[in-house]
Each structure stands twice: as structure tokens, then as C-alpha cells.
Amino acid sequence: MITMTSTEVRQNFGEFLEKGSRQPIIIKRQNREIGAFVPMEEYQKLRQLQRQELDQAITGISQEAKANGLTEALLQDILTEVNPS
């Protein structure tokens, strides 16, 4: 993985984009890692993994709620009590 300073990124933006389209680049400022630039394909993979994790969490919570007797009607009653508007 490549590391570049924010100054190097500014001064060599074309090179930064070219390298970053092929592999991740860590960006540092004052010797601290402040961000990362990743190729779009890797970003899309990360987003897909996040969506899968969220779907799994939602499924697990839904199953637990159902096992504990929460129904759609009961949930609606609770939500109405919390936010009557």
C-alpha cells in the first residue's frame, strides 16, 4: 500500500489519481494518517459488505423481536406512544 502526504497529493494530483485507481493510498498530514483513497471497485466491495452486515443485523433483530412476542401491531402502538404526531 502506498502512503503519500497531503502536500504530495496536492503537488502530484494526477499521479495520485493514477496510482489510486489501481491500489489504496493512505494520506498523511503531520505524520498522522488522515484518510485513504481506494479504487472504486474496492469501495463498491466495501459498501456491499456493509449492506450485507446491516441486512444480517436487521434479520437477527427481527427474529429476536418476533421470538419475544413483538408483532407489527404492537410495534405500531409503541411507535405511536413515543411519537404521537
ABEGO torsion letter per residue (X at the ends): XBBBBAAAAAAAAAAAAAAAAABBBBBBBGGBBABBBBBAAAAAAAAAAAAAAAAAAAAAAAAAAAAAGBBAAAAAAAAAAABAX
